[in-house]
Each structure stands twice: as C-alpha cells, then as structure tokens.
Amino acid sequence: MKIELEISEDCEATSAPYWLILDPKQNLRTDREASHAIASMITGPFFSRNAAQHVLDTQRYNFGKGAVVYCCSGHNTTQYAEKVRF
C-alpha cells in the first residue's frame, strides 16, 4: 500500500517532524499493561501542528486539561526520514 501525505514544512527545528497530542495521566506501573495505558495518552500522528491543534481544539471534550500538541522527530525512522527530507 502506498499513501501520500502533505507534511508541514514548519519543522520547528526538528528533523522529519510529526506531531502528537499528548494527554498525560498518572501511570506508575512498569509491566505490559503500562504500555497500553501510555498508548491511550497519545493521539496521532499528525503532519502539521495546525492539524493536531485543530483536533485538540475542536474535540477538547475528549482530552484532559493537561493535553498538549507536541512536535516529535522521526529522524531514527529511516523510511519516514528519507521521504521527509526538505
């Protein structure tokens, strides 16, 4: 399968950027179940800050008060990083 994406060139000084909505909740466990809890705190990926912020703003009722848009780097993901080079 092949998909095309439009990725923001506003890279926030980050190589191969993508954005996530992080919605932190307390998580003190370290077993396999903790992975499921952590995954539930992440929404994305988004390919621009504006797209992620739009979801957070328009669906605020789905997120806790500490939820934020966070820019991440995919530079260690070879397949993504090679395609995203500006």
matplotlib code that plots the C-alpha trace (Angstrom):
import matplotlib.pyplot as plt

x = [0.0, 1.3, -0.1, 0.6, 0.9, 1.3, 3.7, 4.2, 7.5, 7.3, 9.6, 10.2, 14.0, 13.3, 14.3, 11.4, 8.8, 5.4, 3.1, 1.2, -1.5, -0.1, -2.8, -0.9, -2.4, -0.8, 0.9, 3.1, 3.1, 6.0, 4.5, 3.0, -0.3, 1.5, 2.2, -1.5, -2.0, 0.7, -0.6, -4.0, -2.4, -1.2, -3.3, -1.7, 0.5, -0.4, 1.7, 1.4, 1.0, -2.1, -3.8, -3.1, -4.1, -7.4, -8.3, -7.4, -9.4, -12.5, -12.6, -11.4, -14.0, -12.0, -8.8, -7.8, -6.8, -3.1, -3.3, -0.8, 0.4, 4.0, 6.4, 8.5, 11.3, 11.2, 14.9, 15.5, 12.8, 14.7, 11.7, 10.0, 13.1, 14.2, 10.8, 10.5, 13.8, 13.2]
y = [0.0, 3.5, 6.7, 10.3, 12.9, 16.6, 17.4, 20.8, 22.5, 24.3, 21.7, 23.5, 22.9, 19.1, 16.6, 14.6, 16.2, 14.8, 16.0, 14.1, 15.1, 14.0, 13.7, 12.8, 10.7, 9.2, 5.9, 4.2, 0.7, -0.8, -4.0, -4.8, -3.2, 0.1, 0.2, 0.1, 2.9, 5.0, 4.4, 5.7, 9.0, 9.6, 10.7, 11.0, 11.2, 14.5, 16.0, 19.6, 21.4, 23.1, 19.8, 18.5, 21.7, 21.7, 18.3, 19.3, 22.5, 21.0, 17.8, 19.3, 17.2, 14.0, 15.2, 16.1, 19.6, 18.9, 17.8, 19.5, 19.3, 18.1, 18.0, 14.8, 13.8, 10.7, 11.0, 7.5, 6.0, 5.5, 5.1, 8.2, 10.3, 9.6, 10.6, 13.8, 15.5, 19.0]
z = [0.0, -0.8, 0.7, 0.0, 2.8, 2.9, 5.6, 7.1, 6.2, 9.5, 11.1, 14.4, 14.1, 14.1, 11.5, 10.0, 12.1, 13.1, 15.8, 18.6, 21.1, 24.5, 27.2, 30.4, 33.1, 36.1, 35.3, 37.9, 36.5, 34.6, 33.3, 29.9, 31.0, 31.4, 27.7, 27.0, 29.4, 27.9, 24.3, 25.4, 26.2, 22.6, 19.6, 16.2, 14.3, 12.6, 9.9, 10.9, 14.2, 12.9, 12.1, 15.6, 17.3, 15.3, 16.6, 20.2, 20.0, 18.3, 20.3, 23.6, 25.5, 24.6, 26.3, 29.8, 30.9, 30.5, 26.9, 24.5, 21.0, 20.9, 18.0, 17.6, 15.3, 13.1, 12.2, 13.5, 11.4, 8.1, 5.8, 7.1, 7.4, 3.8, 2.4, 4.5, 3.8, 2.7]

ax = plt.figure().add_subplot(projection="3d")
ax.plot(x, y, z, "-o")
ax.set_aspect("equal")
plt.show()
